[in-house]
Amino acid sequence: MSKTTFLAALAAGLVAASAAHAADATYDENANWLAGFGATTQHLTDAGEMSETAVGSLNNAVENAQDPDALNQGPYQLHQWPWNGDPDREPCGREALVPIAAEGCYAGRTQRVSFDNGAGLTLDGTVFHPDSDTLRDAEGRVPGVVISDGFQGNQKMYWWAAQGLAEAGYLVMTYDVSGQGHSQGSATGDAAAELHEAVDYFIGAERDWADELQAGNVGMAGHSMGAGAVQSVGNANRPEINAIVAWSDLGPGYTGDAPIQGQGADYDNWIFPPVPSEDGPDSEAKLDGFDAVRGRGVDVQEVVIESASHLAWSHVDGAWTSTWSEEVAAFYTLAWFDRYLGDDFPREGVSATERLVSNYEAREAPGHGLSRKYLSAYSIGADLCRDQRDREGC
């Protein structure tokens, strides 16, 4: 999803979020499954996409070769997949073998950082400063979000979320787990332990962004291995963590008190191509974690993205997932943080809560968004809905 489309989804597109849809009695598993290859088709047939992939891959390869610690790194480092990341999300002005067009880069303020993982290894990170004053309090501070990457991944794969949140007014940090990306280590480290260290570093009073951050009002997001890490850290009930988003996926083992949103996919079978199944329509198979958290009285939501795969949240050009995956993920991620970190902050006149409980349709693909195969659900305050898309019984 392009930067322009992301911004559109956060602005004018918010008012288009529909409150209800008639139940879909024409669910077609084959059509749903084939849509899971939509992004692959787009990336491999669109001339602009292919050109951007080539430029991004070349620049990543050069960056990899210039890493001074390259000879000591393991198999999941140095951007193991050189085409990881969206070229449109590269910061403007960064040195590159092939310059990235001025209109196709991220113009917000970024800062490359590094910190210790608690075991003597240095982790590589990036801070995205807020590109909007909308969330600043009376002291000029904004909420913060820390993003943990997935296994065999790197932070560039999640810059779509980091930059979107920064554009919406948050201070955001991404980083690579040890043994991945450009962090030190020859094997993937303990993601949960390193997330604790990342949060400590992020909220530290000695940071040069300390005057910009509401250090007691922080959220976490993570994908796959990172989703497990945010739930593990959430179980520790750190007082500064007020909201969590787990991209693939929320499990019944989450016992923390911070409100948590899980995001799932119709075909979440790790990184393999989508595989058809007999589930659906409206299966409850993705609601085990939701029900466990709801049973403890904690605000929770499970968002299942239509025709999406495990790669819905990690931008890898040519990967199989639906073309609307990233847009839908961004919409509900922002709404969750706006509610629990931003005091139900409204955008375009629509409150965060209203957006969370809506049946959002992708601007790039009207009629598509929440899964028809699996139920999405929310339990927010006294409001419970186990069929968010069709609104039955809500």
C-alpha positions as a printed NumPy array, in Angstrom:
array([[  0.   ,   0.   ,   0.   ],
       [  1.437,   3.369,  -0.978],
       [  2.064,   6.217,   1.438],
       [ -0.632,   8.264,  -0.26 ],
       [ -3.192,   5.523,   0.178],
       [ -2.237,   5.054,   3.843],
       [ -2.807,   8.74 ,   4.541],
       [ -6.101,   8.638,   2.688],
       [ -7.227,   5.723,   4.824],
       [ -6.429,   7.683,   7.972],
       [ -8.227,  10.795,   6.774],
       [-11.144,  10.928,   4.362],
       [-11.499,   7.162,   4.322],
       [-12.368,   7.107,   8.016],
       [-15.828,   8.496,   7.431],
       [-16.486,   5.763,   4.894],
       [-16.184,   3.013,   7.506],
       [-19.54 ,   1.298,   7.354],
       [-21.504,   0.358,  10.45 ],
       [-23.229,  -2.698,   9.036],
       [-23.456,  -5.046,   6.091],
       [-25.953,  -7.692,   5.219],
       [-24.796, -11.227,   5.901],
       [-22.968, -12.66 ,   2.913],
       [-24.737, -15.842,   1.874],
       [-22.636, -16.196,  -1.274],
       [-19.262, -16.89 ,   0.341],
       [-16.957, -18.608,  -2.125],
       [-13.858, -20.278,  -0.664],
       [-12.106, -20.53 ,  -4.025],
       [-12.566, -16.837,  -4.778],
       [-11.473, -15.947,  -1.241],
       [ -8.362, -18.114,  -1.563],
       [ -7.418, -16.751,  -4.985],
       [ -7.635, -13.207,  -3.621],
       [ -4.836, -14.212,  -1.265],
       [ -2.464, -14.04 ,  -4.245],
       [ -3.558, -10.512,  -5.167],
       [ -0.457,  -8.731,  -3.929],
       [  1.787, -11.26 ,  -5.678],
       [  0.047, -10.613,  -8.982],
       [  0.224,  -6.856,  -8.487],
       [  3.904,  -6.828,  -7.569],
       [  4.902,  -9.065, -10.48 ],
       [  2.821,  -7.441, -13.212],
       [  2.817,  -3.724, -12.457],
       [  5.774,  -1.965, -14.099],
       [  6.061,   0.611, -11.341],
       [  6.025,  -2.032,  -8.618],
       [  8.667,  -4.107, -10.382],
       [ 10.902,  -1.076, -10.887],
       [ 10.63 ,  -0.093,  -7.227],
       [ 11.399,  -3.657,  -6.156],
       [ 14.526,  -3.699,  -8.304],
       [ 15.73 ,  -0.351,  -6.934],
       [ 14.981,  -1.341,  -3.345],
       [ 16.69 ,  -4.708,  -3.699],
       [ 19.811,  -3.143,  -5.184],
       [ 20.062,  -0.537,  -2.461],
       [ 19.493,  -3.153,   0.248],
       [ 22.244,  -5.337,  -1.249],
       [ 24.681,  -2.419,  -1.201],
       [ 23.741,  -1.563,   2.393],
       [ 24.236,  -5.201,   3.334],
       [ 27.701,  -5.315,   1.76 ],
       [ 28.744,  -2.161,   3.627],
       [ 27.773,  -3.484,   7.049],
       [ 31.06 ,  -3.614,   9.023],
       [ 29.873,  -6.604,  11.049],
       [ 28.798,  -8.641,   8.004],
       [ 31.328, -11.45 ,   8.433],
       [ 30.138, -12.148,  11.986],
       [ 26.435, -12.236,  11.28 ],
       [ 24.011, -15.088,  10.926],
       [ 21.626, -16.319,   8.216],
       [ 18.707, -14.042,   9.147],
       [ 20.661, -10.823,   9.062],
       [ 21.641,  -8.393,   6.348],
       [ 18.056,  -8.359,   5.117],
       [ 18.103, -12.036,   4.207],
       [ 15.47 , -11.194,   1.577],
       [ 16.997,  -8.135,  -0.173],
       [ 13.592,  -7.04 ,  -1.471],
       [ 12.214,  -6.513,   2.046],
       [ 10.637,  -3.167,   2.666],
       [  8.688,  -0.665,   0.613],
       [ 10.972,   1.754,  -1.313],
       [  8.361,   4.475,  -0.807],
       [  9.064,   4.192,   2.91 ],
       [ 12.819,   4.837,   2.73 ],
       [ 13.696,   8.142,   4.426],
       [ 14.329,  10.944,   1.962],
       [ 17.973,  11.905,   1.598],
       [ 19.475,   8.599,   2.652],
       [ 22.562,   7.581,   0.733],
       [ 21.678,   5.015,  -1.903],
       [ 23.308,   3.461,  -4.946],
       [ 20.187,   4.307,  -6.926],
       [ 18.582,   7.545,  -5.636],
       [ 14.94 ,   7.244,  -4.619],
       [ 12.662,   9.812,  -6.212],
       [ 11.807,  12.743,  -3.938],
       [  8.092,  12.065,  -4.265],
       [  8.58 ,   8.374,  -3.439],
       [ 10.283,   8.569,  -0.044],
       [  9.4  ,   9.351,   3.555],
       [  9.937,  13.025,   4.394],
       [  9.284,  12.819,   8.134],
       [ 12.069,  13.146,  10.688],
       [ 13.828,   9.849,  11.409],
       [ 16.753,   8.928,  13.625],
       [ 18.895,   5.808,  13.547],
       [ 19.634,   4.507,  17.04 ],
       [ 21.318,   1.576,  18.761],
       [ 21.045,   0.086,  22.232],
       [ 22.196,  -2.912,  24.282],
       [ 19.988,  -6.014,  24.417],
       [ 20.923,  -6.741,  28.039],
       [ 23.311,  -9.523,  27.011],
       [ 26.089,  -7.464,  25.467],
       [ 24.808,  -7.264,  21.895],
       [ 23.964,  -4.04 ,  20.106],
       [ 20.542,  -3.765,  18.489],
       [ 19.86 ,  -1.54 ,  15.491],
       [ 16.777,   0.678,  15.59 ],
       [ 14.995,   3.634,  14.012],
       [ 12.951,   6.349,  15.701],
       [ 10.174,   8.066,  13.763],
       [  9.318,  11.451,  15.225],
       [  5.696,  12.631,  15.105],
       [  4.846,  14.286,  11.803],
       [  1.733,  15.893,  13.289],
       [  0.929,  17.893,  16.423],
       [ -2.522,  16.356,  16.82 ],
       [ -1.696,  14.234,  19.884],
       [  0.548,  16.653,  21.787],
       [ -0.477,  17.364,  25.376],
       [ -0.067,  20.65 ,  27.241],
       [  3.645,  19.891,  27.733],
       [  4.118,  19.159,  24.035],
       [  4.483,  15.397,  24.525],
       [  2.919,  12.576,  22.532],
       [  2.188,   8.871,  23.134],
       [  4.761,   6.36 ,  21.929],
       [  4.75 ,   2.953,  20.23 ],
       [  7.495,   0.299,  20.075],
       [  7.34 ,  -2.274,  17.238],
       [  8.987,  -5.72 ,  17.441],
       [  9.763,  -7.6  ,  14.216],
       [  9.006, -11.2  ,  13.3  ],
       [ 11.293, -14.224,  12.925],
       [ 13.591, -13.965,   9.885],
       [ 12.349, -10.386,   9.462],
       [ 13.763,  -6.923,   9.84 ],
       [ 12.446,  -3.549,  10.886],
       [ 12.032,  -2.225,   7.328],
       [  9.182,  -4.665,   6.87 ],
       [  7.188,  -2.698,   9.488],
       [  7.979,   0.86 ,   8.451],
       [  4.528,   1.067,   6.847],
       [  3.079,   0.99 ,  10.368],
       [  5.783,   3.075,  12.044],
       [  5.546,   5.879,   9.53 ],
       [  1.758,   5.79 ,   9.404],
       [  1.608,   6.124,  13.183],
       [  4.195,   8.92 ,  13.127],
       [  2.165,  10.729,  10.486],
       [ -0.808,  10.391,  12.827],
       [  1.123,  12.017,  15.698],
       [  2.9  ,   9.198,  17.571],
       [  6.586,   8.817,  18.441],
       [  7.534,   5.338,  17.187],
       [ 10.572,   3.069,  17.406],
       [ 11.306,  -0.018,  15.341],
       [ 14.32 ,  -2.258,  15.892],
       [ 15.82 ,  -5.568,  14.861],
       [ 15.959,  -8.467,  17.303],
       [ 19.509,  -9.751,  17.774],
       [ 20.603, -12.028,  14.943],
       [ 18.326, -10.218,  12.488],
       [ 18.567,  -7.143,  10.285],
       [ 21.639,  -5.129,  11.212],
       [ 21.656,  -6.054,  14.891],
       [ 24.542,  -8.011,  16.344],
       [ 24.404, -11.732,  17.067],
       [ 24.718, -14.875,  14.988],
       [ 21.283, -16.314,  15.88 ],
       [ 17.845, -14.872,  16.577],
       [ 17.677, -13.764,  20.196],
       [ 15.033, -13.763,  22.918],
       [ 12.424, -11.446,  21.398],
       [ 10.489, -10.89 ,  24.644],
       [ 13.563, -10.116,  26.739],
       [ 14.836,  -7.729,  24.084],
       [ 11.452,  -5.999,  23.864],
       [ 11.729,  -5.231,  27.574],
       [ 15.125,  -3.67 ,  26.861],
       [ 13.721,  -1.772,  23.881],
       [ 10.926,  -0.262,  25.975],
       [ 13.418,   0.685,  28.722],
       [ 15.627,   2.374,  26.152],
       [ 12.707,   4.123,  24.437],
       [ 11.301,   5.693,  27.631],
       [ 14.688,   6.518,  29.18 ],
       [ 14.936,  10.011,  30.632],
       [ 18.359,  10.429,  29.004],
       [ 17.007,  10.013,  25.457],
       [ 17.123,  13.169,  23.348],
       [ 13.398,  12.703,  22.607],
       [ 12.478,  12.444,  26.321],
       [ 10.839,  15.881,  26.279],
       [  8.7  ,  14.765,  23.335],
       [  7.431,  11.449,  24.749],
       [  4.689,  10.641,  27.253],
       [  6.928,   8.044,  28.881],
       [  4.058,   6.644,  30.933],
       [  1.778,   6.2  ,  27.925],
       [  3.294,   3.689,  25.523],
       [  1.918,   0.982,  23.242],
       [  3.519,  -2.081,  21.671],
       [  2.94 ,  -3.823,  18.367],
       [  4.6  ,  -6.944,  17.004],
       [  4.263,  -9.457,  14.214],
       [  4.523, -13.254,  14.5  ],
       [  7.464, -13.762,  16.873],
       [  6.945, -10.114,  17.77 ],
       [  3.262, -10.791,  18.496],
       [  4.371, -13.366,  21.036],
       [  6.863, -10.886,  22.469],
       [  4.302,  -8.11 ,  23.014],
       [  1.985, -10.549,  24.789],
       [  4.816, -11.842,  26.984],
       [  5.872,  -8.326,  27.935],
       [  2.212,  -7.419,  28.401],
       [  1.901, -10.257,  30.906],
       [  4.413,  -8.417,  33.091],
       [  1.935,  -5.518,  33.437],
       [  4.5  ,  -2.796,  32.99 ],
       [  2.784,   0.436,  34.149],
       [  3.754,   2.453,  31.067],
       [  2.201,  -0.042,  28.617],
       [ -1.403,   0.985,  28.   ],
       [ -2.228,  -0.719,  24.68 ],
       [ -1.013,  -3.713,  22.679],
       [ -1.53 ,  -4.865,  19.086],
       [ -0.554,  -8.432,  18.171],
       [ -0.27 ,  -8.969,  14.42 ],
       [ -0.748, -12.733,  13.964],
       [ -1.972, -13.386,  16.516],
       [ -3.665, -13.15 ,  19.909],
       [ -3.422, -16.309,  22.015],
       [ -5.185, -17.545,  25.161],
       [ -1.884, -17.229,  27.03 ],
       [ -2.172, -13.447,  27.306],
       [ -2.858, -12.692,  30.98 ],
       [ -1.973,  -8.996,  31.123],
       [ -4.246,  -6.081,  31.992],
       [ -3.458,  -3.772,  29.069],
       [ -6.164,  -3.689,  26.361],
       [ -5.061,  -5.877,  23.473],
       [ -6.051,  -6.173,  19.829],
       [ -5.218,  -9.317,  17.907],
       [ -5.106,  -9.305,  14.122],
       [ -5.431, -12.547,  12.207],
       [ -5.62 , -13.758,   8.616],
       [ -7.763, -16.166,   6.64 ],
       [ -4.684, -18.147,   5.558],
       [ -2.158, -17.713,   8.34 ],
       [  0.078, -20.732,   7.682],
       [  3.401, -19.035,   8.395],
       [  5.166, -17.827,   5.225],
       [  3.79 , -20.467,   2.87 ],
       [  1.323, -19.667,   0.074],
       [ -2.345, -19.611,   1.119],
       [ -3.918, -23.056,   1.451],
       [ -7.697, -23.464,   1.037],
       [ -9.64 , -24.88 ,   3.957],
       [-13.167, -25.923,   4.802],
       [-13.562, -23.293,   7.524],
       [-16.136, -20.606,   6.953],
       [-18.103, -18.668,   6.416],
       [-18.253, -17.006,   9.846],
       [-16.169, -19.59 ,  11.695],
       [-15.358, -18.902,  15.369],
       [-11.999, -20.675,  15.042],
       [ -9.982, -17.463,  15.506],
       [-11.699, -16.378,  18.74 ],
       [-10.034, -18.585,  21.378],
       [ -7.638, -15.859,  22.492],
       [-10.38 , -13.251,  22.329],
       [-12.676, -15.301,  24.555],
       [ -9.928, -16.003,  27.084],
       [ -9.047, -12.31 ,  27.449],
       [-12.69 , -11.188,  27.457],
       [-13.414, -13.658,  30.227],
       [-11.015, -11.751,  32.465],
       [-12.78 ,  -8.427,  31.814],
       [ -9.96 ,  -6.887,  29.735],
       [-10.87 ,  -4.863,  26.64 ],
       [ -9.996,  -6.965,  23.589],
       [-10.577,  -7.193,  19.857],
       [ -9.866,  -9.803,  17.199],
       [ -9.635,  -8.416,  13.653],
       [ -9.392, -11.076,  10.937],
       [ -8.381,  -9.712,   7.53 ],
       [-10.101, -11.097,   4.451],
       [ -7.959, -13.289,   2.16 ],
       [ -4.808, -12.294,   4.066],
       [ -1.791, -14.465,   4.87 ],
       [  0.973, -14.462,   7.473],
       [  2.813, -11.893,   5.364],
       [ -0.043,  -9.384,   5.593],
       [  1.894,  -7.327,   8.167],
       [  5.464,  -7.667,   6.85 ],
       [  6.048,  -5.793,   3.63 ],
       [  7.864,  -8.15 ,   1.284],
       [  7.499,  -7.387,  -2.409],
       [  6.068, -10.315,  -4.325],
       [  4.654, -11.924,  -1.176],
       [  1.257, -13.57 ,  -1.263],
       [ -1.531, -11.796,   0.569],
       [ -4.584,  -9.772,  -0.422],
       [ -3.953,  -6.317,  -1.872],
       [ -5.988,  -4.689,   0.921],
       [ -4.232,  -6.415,   3.85 ],
       [ -1.907,  -3.594,   4.854],
       [ -4.569,  -0.895,   4.604],
       [ -7.021,  -2.791,   6.813],
       [ -4.284,  -3.623,   9.34 ],
       [ -3.259,   0.039,   9.479],
       [ -6.809,   1.263,   9.985],
       [ -7.552,  -0.909,  13.011],
       [ -4.04 ,  -0.556,  14.503],
       [ -4.304,   3.227,  14.524],
       [ -7.836,   3.139,  15.935],
       [ -6.724,   0.879,  18.813],
       [ -3.86 ,   3.154,  19.796],
       [ -6.029,   6.255,  19.338],
       [ -8.548,   4.845,  21.813],
       [ -6.198,   3.617,  24.516],
       [ -3.19 ,   5.928,  24.112],
       [ -4.909,   8.933,  22.549],
       [ -7.972,   9.174,  24.824],
       [-10.383,   8.09 ,  22.057],
       [ -8.883,  10.612,  19.676],
       [-11.215,  11.445,  16.742],
       [-10.104,  11.718,  13.114],
       [-12.254,  13.439,  10.538],
       [-14.953,  13.659,  13.182],
       [-14.991,   9.908,  13.858],
       [-13.926,   8.729,  17.318],
       [-11.426,   5.92 ,  17.743],
       [-14.126,   3.718,  19.262],
       [-16.463,   4.261,  16.322],
       [-13.691,   3.282,  13.951],
       [-12.784,   0.203,  15.971],
       [-16.309,  -1.203,  15.913],
       [-16.947,  -0.362,  12.247],
       [-16.766,  -2.709,   9.283],
       [-14.009,  -0.906,   7.426],
       [-13.822,  -1.34 ,   3.652],
       [-10.487,  -0.783,   1.926],
       [-10.376,   2.31 ,  -0.249],
       [ -8.24 ,   0.412,  -2.754],
       [-10.758,  -2.459,  -2.876],
       [-14.287,  -1.399,  -1.895],
       [-16.306,  -4.244,  -0.452],
       [-13.25 ,  -5.93 ,   1.03 ],
       [-11.811,  -5.711,   4.519],
       [-12.879,  -7.936,   7.423],
       [-12.94 , -11.661,   6.817],
       [-16.049, -13.468,   5.65 ],
       [-14.356, -16.78 ,   6.472],
       [-13.78 , -16.096,  10.184],
       [-15.573, -13.909,  12.688],
       [-14.021, -10.686,  13.944],
       [-15.124,  -9.583,  17.401],
       [-14.69 ,  -6.92 ,  20.048],
       [-15.362,  -6.488,  23.753],
       [-14.855,  -2.828,  24.622],
       [-16.219,  -1.639,  27.931],
       [-19.763,  -2.979,  28.173],
       [-20.06 ,  -3.475,  24.406],
       [-19.675,  -7.015,  23.061],
       [-19.907,  -8.106,  19.437],
       [-18.872, -11.539,  18.179],
       [-19.73 , -10.828,  14.537],
       [-18.31 ,  -7.416,  13.757],
       [-18.651,  -7.637,  10.   ],
       [-22.318,  -8.592,   9.763],
       [-23.335,  -7.03 ,  13.107],
       [-25.566,  -9.944,  14.023],
       [-26.478,  -9.818,  17.697],
       [-24.475,  -6.612,  18.266]])
